[in-house]
Amino acid sequence: MTQEADDNRSLTPSDSPCVAVCSTLYDDICRGCGRTAMEVANWVFLSEDEKRAVWARIKAQGYPKRKG
């Protein structure tokens, strides 16, 4: 099974994309998960639809960047 298939099966929109590699030092985008600083800070307040939209955008951009 591919990592992508495993991710799609095990993640729900509510699951945070955080990979514990947080860095927004040089811009507003986290280098680990691809979310903006505001998306990270407000994740628990976003609706399921908003979380789905964030997941779609960050996956299209190659995030989250997991080690392994």
Phi and psi restraints in degrees (range 20) as a CNS / XPLOR table:
assign (resid 1 and name C) (resid 2 and name N)
       (resid 2 and name CA) (resid 2 and name C) 1.0 -78.3 20.0 2
assign (resid 2 and name N) (resid 2 and name CA)
       (resid 2 and name C) (resid 3 and name N) 1.0 159.2 20.0 2
assign (resid 2 and name C) (resid 3 and name N)
       (resid 3 and name CA) (resid 3 and name C) 1.0 -60.3 20.0 2
assign (resid 3 and name N) (resid 3 and name CA)
       (resid 3 and name C) (resid 4 and name N) 1.0 -39.1 20.0 2
assign (resid 3 and name C) (resid 4 and name N)
       (resid 4 and name CA) (resid 4 and name C) 1.0 -64.2 20.0 2
assign (resid 4 and name N) (resid 4 and name CA)
       (resid 4 and name C) (resid 5 and name N) 1.0 -43.1 20.0 2
assign (resid 4 and name C) (resid 5 and name N)
       (resid 5 and name CA) (resid 5 and name C) 1.0 -63.4 20.0 2
assign (resid 5 and name N) (resid 5 and name CA)
       (resid 5 and name C) (resid 6 and name N) 1.0 -40.6 20.0 2
assign (resid 5 and name C) (resid 6 and name N)
       (resid 6 and name CA) (resid 6 and name C) 1.0 -63.7 20.0 2
assign (resid 6 and name N) (resid 6 and name CA)
       (resid 6 and name C) (resid 7 and name N) 1.0 -44.2 20.0 2
assign (resid 6 and name C) (resid 7 and name N)
       (resid 7 and name CA) (resid 7 and name C) 1.0 -60.8 20.0 2
assign (resid 7 and name N) (resid 7 and name CA)
       (resid 7 and name C) (resid 8 and name N) 1.0 -45.1 20.0 2
assign (resid 7 and name C) (resid 8 and name N)
       (resid 8 and name CA) (resid 8 and name C) 1.0 -64.7 20.0 2
assign (resid 8 and name N) (resid 8 and name CA)
       (resid 8 and name C) (resid 9 and name N) 1.0 -31.3 20.0 2
assign (resid 8 and name C) (resid 9 and name N)
       (resid 9 and name CA) (resid 9 and name C) 1.0 -78.8 20.0 2
assign (resid 9 and name N) (resid 9 and name CA)
       (resid 9 and name C) (resid 10 and name N) 1.0 -33.8 20.0 2
assign (resid 9 and name C) (resid 10 and name N)
       (resid 10 and name CA) (resid 10 and name C) 1.0 -100.7 20.0 2
assign (resid 10 and name N) (resid 10 and name CA)
       (resid 10 and name C) (resid 11 and name N) 1.0 -13.2 20.0 2
assign (resid 10 and name C) (resid 11 and name N)
       (resid 11 and name CA) (resid 11 and name C) 1.0 -103.4 20.0 2
assign (resid 11 and name N) (resid 11 and name CA)
       (resid 11 and name C) (resid 12 and name N) 1.0 142.0 20.0 2
assign (resid 11 and name C) (resid 12 and name N)
       (resid 12 and name CA) (resid 12 and name C) 1.0 -115.2 20.0 2
assign (resid 12 and name N) (resid 12 and name CA)
       (resid 12 and name C) (resid 13 and name N) 1.0 163.5 20.0 2
assign (resid 12 and name C) (resid 13 and name N)
       (resid 13 and name CA) (resid 13 and name C) 1.0 -56.0 20.0 2
assign (resid 13 and name N) (resid 13 and name CA)
       (resid 13 and name C) (resid 14 and name N) 1.0 -30.0 20.0 2
assign (resid 13 and name C) (resid 14 and name N)
       (resid 14 and name CA) (resid 14 and name C) 1.0 -69.6 20.0 2
assign (resid 14 and name N) (resid 14 and name CA)
       (resid 14 and name C) (resid 15 and name N) 1.0 -25.3 20.0 2
assign (resid 14 and name C) (resid 15 and name N)
       (resid 15 and name CA) (resid 15 and name C) 1.0 -65.1 20.0 2
assign (resid 15 and name N) (resid 15 and name CA)
       (resid 15 and name C) (resid 16 and name N) 1.0 132.7 20.0 2
assign (resid 15 and name C) (resid 16 and name N)
       (resid 16 and name CA) (resid 16 and name C) 1.0 -73.5 20.0 2
assign (resid 16 and name N) (resid 16 and name CA)
       (resid 16 and name C) (resid 17 and name N) 1.0 140.5 20.0 2
assign (resid 16 and name C) (resid 17 and name N)
       (resid 17 and name CA) (resid 17 and name C) 1.0 -76.1 20.0 2
assign (resid 17 and name N) (resid 17 and name CA)
       (resid 17 and name C) (resid 18 and name N) 1.0 0.3 20.0 2
assign (resid 17 and name C) (resid 18 and name N)
       (resid 18 and name CA) (resid 18 and name C) 1.0 -56.4 20.0 2
assign (resid 18 and name N) (resid 18 and name CA)
       (resid 18 and name C) (resid 19 and name N) 1.0 133.9 20.0 2
assign (resid 18 and name C) (resid 19 and name N)
       (resid 19 and name CA) (resid 19 and name C) 1.0 -120.4 20.0 2
assign (resid 19 and name N) (resid 19 and name CA)
       (resid 19 and name C) (resid 20 and name N) 1.0 17.9 20.0 2
assign (resid 19 and name C) (resid 20 and name N)
       (resid 20 and name CA) (resid 20 and name C) 1.0 59.6 20.0 2
assign (resid 20 and name N) (resid 20 and name CA)
       (resid 20 and name C) (resid 21 and name N) 1.0 31.9 20.0 2
assign (resid 20 and name C) (resid 21 and name N)
       (resid 21 and name CA) (resid 21 and name C) 1.0 -126.6 20.0 2
assign (resid 21 and name N) (resid 21 and name CA)
       (resid 21 and name C) (resid 22 and name N) 1.0 66.9 20.0 2
assign (resid 21 and name C) (resid 22 and name N)
       (resid 22 and name CA) (resid 22 and name C) 1.0 -85.2 20.0 2
assign (resid 22 and name N) (resid 22 and name CA)
       (resid 22 and name C) (resid 23 and name N) 1.0 126.2 20.0 2
assign (resid 22 and name C) (resid 23 and name N)
       (resid 23 and name CA) (resid 23 and name C) 1.0 -159.7 20.0 2
assign (resid 23 and name N) (resid 23 and name CA)
       (resid 23 and name C) (resid 24 and name N) 1.0 117.0 20.0 2
assign (resid 23 and name C) (resid 24 and name N)
       (resid 24 and name CA) (resid 24 and name C) 1.0 -124.3 20.0 2
assign (resid 24 and name N) (resid 24 and name CA)
       (resid 24 and name C) (resid 25 and name N) 1.0 30.0 20.0 2
assign (resid 24 and name C) (resid 25 and name N)
       (resid 25 and name CA) (resid 25 and name C) 1.0 -59.4 20.0 2
assign (resid 25 and name N) (resid 25 and name CA)
       (resid 25 and name C) (resid 26 and name N) 1.0 -42.7 20.0 2
assign (resid 25 and name C) (resid 26 and name N)
       (resid 26 and name CA) (resid 26 and name C) 1.0 -103.1 20.0 2
assign (resid 26 and name N) (resid 26 and name CA)
       (resid 26 and name C) (resid 27 and name N) 1.0 -12.8 20.0 2
assign (resid 26 and name C) (resid 27 and name N)
       (resid 27 and name CA) (resid 27 and name C) 1.0 -156.8 20.0 2
assign (resid 27 and name N) (resid 27 and name CA)
       (resid 27 and name C) (resid 28 and name N) 1.0 -170.9 20.0 2
assign (resid 27 and name C) (resid 28 and name N)
       (resid 28 and name CA) (resid 28 and name C) 1.0 -91.5 20.0 2
assign (resid 28 and name N) (resid 28 and name CA)
       (resid 28 and name C) (resid 29 and name N) 1.0 3.0 20.0 2
assign (resid 28 and name C) (resid 29 and name N)
       (resid 29 and name CA) (resid 29 and name C) 1.0 -109.2 20.0 2
assign (resid 29 and name N) (resid 29 and name CA)
       (resid 29 and name C) (resid 30 and name N) 1.0 130.0 20.0 2
assign (resid 29 and name C) (resid 30 and name N)
       (resid 30 and name CA) (resid 30 and name C) 1.0 -68.7 20.0 2
assign (resid 30 and name N) (resid 30 and name CA)
       (resid 30 and name C) (resid 31 and name N) 1.0 132.1 20.0 2
assign (resid 30 and name C) (resid 31 and name N)
       (resid 31 and name CA) (resid 31 and name C) 1.0 -71.9 20.0 2
assign (resid 31 and name N) (resid 31 and name CA)
       (resid 31 and name C) (resid 32 and name N) 1.0 -18.4 20.0 2
assign (resid 31 and name C) (resid 32 and name N)
       (resid 32 and name CA) (resid 32 and name C) 1.0 -88.7 20.0 2
assign (resid 32 and name N) (resid 32 and name CA)
       (resid 32 and name C) (resid 33 and name N) 1.0 -50.2 20.0 2
assign (resid 32 and name C) (resid 33 and name N)
       (resid 33 and name CA) (resid 33 and name C) 1.0 -107.0 20.0 2
assign (resid 33 and name N) (resid 33 and name CA)
       (resid 33 and name C) (resid 34 and name N) 1.0 -17.6 20.0 2
assign (resid 33 and name C) (resid 34 and name N)
       (resid 34 and name CA) (resid 34 and name C) 1.0 86.3 20.0 2
assign (resid 34 and name N) (resid 34 and name CA)
       (resid 34 and name C) (resid 35 and name N) 1.0 0.5 20.0 2
assign (resid 34 and name C) (resid 35 and name N)
       (resid 35 and name CA) (resid 35 and name C) 1.0 -83.8 20.0 2
assign (resid 35 and name N) (resid 35 and name CA)
       (resid 35 and name C) (resid 36 and name N) 1.0 157.8 20.0 2
assign (resid 35 and name C) (resid 36 and name N)
       (resid 36 and name CA) (resid 36 and name C) 1.0 -74.5 20.0 2
assign (resid 36 and name N) (resid 36 and name CA)
       (resid 36 and name C) (resid 37 and name N) 1.0 162.6 20.0 2
assign (resid 36 and name C) (resid 37 and name N)
       (resid 37 and name CA) (resid 37 and name C) 1.0 -58.8 20.0 2
assign (resid 37 and name N) (resid 37 and name CA)
       (resid 37 and name C) (resid 38 and name N) 1.0 -37.3 20.0 2
assign (resid 37 and name C) (resid 38 and name N)
       (resid 38 and name CA) (resid 38 and name C) 1.0 -68.4 20.0 2
assign (resid 38 and name N) (resid 38 and name CA)
       (resid 38 and name C) (resid 39 and name N) 1.0 -38.3 20.0 2
assign (resid 38 and name C) (resid 39 and name N)
       (resid 39 and name CA) (resid 39 and name C) 1.0 -65.2 20.0 2
assign (resid 39 and name N) (resid 39 and name CA)
       (resid 39 and name C) (resid 40 and name N) 1.0 -39.3 20.0 2
assign (resid 39 and name C) (resid 40 and name N)
       (resid 40 and name CA) (resid 40 and name C) 1.0 -63.2 20.0 2
assign (resid 40 and name N) (resid 40 and name CA)
       (resid 40 and name C) (resid 41 and name N) 1.0 -49.8 20.0 2
assign (resid 40 and name C) (resid 41 and name N)
       (resid 41 and name CA) (resid 41 and name C) 1.0 -64.4 20.0 2
assign (resid 41 and name N) (resid 41 and name CA)
       (resid 41 and name C) (resid 42 and name N) 1.0 -32.3 20.0 2
assign (resid 41 and name C) (resid 42 and name N)
       (resid 42 and name CA) (resid 42 and name C) 1.0 -106.8 20.0 2
assign (resid 42 and name N) (resid 42 and name CA)
       (resid 42 and name C) (resid 43 and name N) 1.0 10.9 20.0 2
assign (resid 42 and name C) (resid 43 and name N)
       (resid 43 and name CA) (resid 43 and name C) 1.0 -50.6 20.0 2
assign (resid 43 and name N) (resid 43 and name CA)
       (resid 43 and name C) (resid 44 and name N) 1.0 -46.6 20.0 2
assign (resid 43 and name C) (resid 44 and name N)
       (resid 44 and name CA) (resid 44 and name C) 1.0 -67.0 20.0 2
assign (resid 44 and name N) (resid 44 and name CA)
       (resid 44 and name C) (resid 45 and name N) 1.0 -16.9 20.0 2
assign (resid 44 and name C) (resid 45 and name N)
       (resid 45 and name CA) (resid 45 and name C) 1.0 -96.6 20.0 2
assign (resid 45 and name N) (resid 45 and name CA)
       (resid 45 and name C) (resid 46 and name N) 1.0 -10.1 20.0 2
assign (resid 45 and name C) (resid 46 and name N)
       (resid 46 and name CA) (resid 46 and name C) 1.0 -74.0 20.0 2
assign (resid 46 and name N) (resid 46 and name CA)
       (resid 46 and name C) (resid 47 and name N) 1.0 147.7 20.0 2
assign (resid 46 and name C) (resid 47 and name N)
       (resid 47 and name CA) (resid 47 and name C) 1.0 -74.8 20.0 2
assign (resid 47 and name N) (resid 47 and name CA)
       (resid 47 and name C) (resid 48 and name N) 1.0 166.6 20.0 2
assign (resid 47 and name C) (resid 48 and name N)
       (resid 48 and name CA) (resid 48 and name C) 1.0 -60.0 20.0 2
assign (resid 48 and name N) (resid 48 and name CA)
       (resid 48 and name C) (resid 49 and name N) 1.0 -38.8 20.0 2
assign (resid 48 and name C) (resid 49 and name N)
       (resid 49 and name CA) (resid 49 and name C) 1.0 -64.7 20.0 2
assign (resid 49 and name N) (resid 49 and name CA)
       (resid 49 and name C) (resid 50 and name N) 1.0 -41.2 20.0 2
assign (resid 49 and name C) (resid 50 and name N)
       (resid 50 and name CA) (resid 50 and name C) 1.0 -65.2 20.0 2
assign (resid 50 and name N) (resid 50 and name CA)
       (resid 50 and name C) (resid 51 and name N) 1.0 -41.2 20.0 2
assign (resid 50 and name C) (resid 51 and name N)
       (resid 51 and name CA) (resid 51 and name C) 1.0 -64.4 20.0 2
assign (resid 51 and name N) (resid 51 and name CA)
       (resid 51 and name C) (resid 52 and name N) 1.0 -40.9 20.0 2
assign (resid 51 and name C) (resid 52 and name N)
       (resid 52 and name CA) (resid 52 and name C) 1.0 -59.7 20.0 2
assign (resid 52 and name N) (resid 52 and name CA)
       (resid 52 and name C) (resid 53 and name N) 1.0 -41.2 20.0 2
assign (resid 52 and name C) (resid 53 and name N)
       (resid 53 and name CA) (resid 53 and name C) 1.0 -65.6 20.0 2
assign (resid 53 and name N) (resid 53 and name CA)
       (resid 53 and name C) (resid 54 and name N) 1.0 -40.5 20.0 2
assign (resid 53 and name C) (resid 54 and name N)
       (resid 54 and name CA) (resid 54 and name C) 1.0 -63.8 20.0 2
assign (resid 54 and name N) (resid 54 and name CA)
       (resid 54 and name C) (resid 55 and name N) 1.0 -47.7 20.0 2
assign (resid 54 and name C) (resid 55 and name N)
       (resid 55 and name CA) (resid 55 and name C) 1.0 -56.7 20.0 2
assign (resid 55 and name N) (resid 55 and name CA)
       (resid 55 and name C) (resid 56 and name N) 1.0 -44.9 20.0 2
assign (resid 55 and name C) (resid 56 and name N)
       (resid 56 and name CA) (resid 56 and name C) 1.0 -60.8 20.0 2
assign (resid 56 and name N) (resid 56 and name CA)
       (resid 56 and name C) (resid 57 and name N) 1.0 -44.8 20.0 2
assign (resid 56 and name C) (resid 57 and name N)
       (resid 57 and name CA) (resid 57 and name C) 1.0 -65.0 20.0 2
assign (resid 57 and name N) (resid 57 and name CA)
       (resid 57 and name C) (resid 58 and name N) 1.0 -48.2 20.0 2
assign (resid 57 and name C) (resid 58 and name N)
       (resid 58 and name CA) (resid 58 and name C) 1.0 -69.6 20.0 2
assign (resid 58 and name N) (resid 58 and name CA)
       (resid 58 and name C) (resid 59 and name N) 1.0 -35.1 20.0 2
assign (resid 58 and name C) (resid 59 and name N)
       (resid 59 and name CA) (resid 59 and name C) 1.0 -65.6 20.0 2
assign (resid 59 and name N) (resid 59 and name CA)
       (resid 59 and name C) (resid 60 and name N) 1.0 -39.0 20.0 2
assign (resid 59 and name C) (resid 60 and name N)
       (resid 60 and name CA) (resid 60 and name C) 1.0 -64.0 20.0 2
assign (resid 60 and name N) (resid 60 and name CA)
       (resid 60 and name C) (resid 61 and name N) 1.0 -27.0 20.0 2
assign (resid 60 and name C) (resid 61 and name N)
       (resid 61 and name CA) (resid 61 and name C) 1.0 -92.4 20.0 2
assign (resid 61 and name N) (resid 61 and name CA)
       (resid 61 and name C) (resid 62 and name N) 1.0 4.4 20.0 2
assign (resid 61 and name C) (resid 62 and name N)
       (resid 62 and name CA) (resid 62 and name C) 1.0 90.0 20.0 2
assign (resid 62 and name N) (resid 62 and name CA)
       (resid 62 and name C) (resid 63 and name N) 1.0 15.7 20.0 2
assign (resid 62 and name C) (resid 63 and name N)
       (resid 63 and name CA) (resid 63 and name C) 1.0 -106.8 20.0 2
assign (resid 63 and name N) (resid 63 and name CA)
       (resid 63 and name C) (resid 64 and name N) 1.0 166.7 20.0 2
assign (resid 63 and name C) (resid 64 and name N)
       (resid 64 and name CA) (resid 64 and name C) 1.0 -72.1 20.0 2
assign (resid 64 and name N) (resid 64 and name CA)
       (resid 64 and name C) (resid 65 and name N) 1.0 150.1 20.0 2
assign (resid 64 and name C) (resid 65 and name N)
       (resid 65 and name CA) (resid 65 and name C) 1.0 -94.2 20.0 2
assign (resid 65 and name N) (resid 65 and name CA)
       (resid 65 and name C) (resid 66 and name N) 1.0 101.2 20.0 2
assign (resid 65 and name C) (resid 66 and name N)
       (resid 66 and name CA) (resid 66 and name C) 1.0 -96.8 20.0 2
assign (resid 66 and name N) (resid 66 and name CA)
       (resid 66 and name C) (resid 67 and name N) 1.0 143.2 20.0 2
assign (resid 66 and name C) (resid 67 and name N)
       (resid 67 and name CA) (resid 67 and name C) 1.0 -78.4 20.0 2
assign (resid 67 and name N) (resid 67 and name CA)
       (resid 67 and name C) (resid 68 and name N) 1.0 149.6 20.0 2
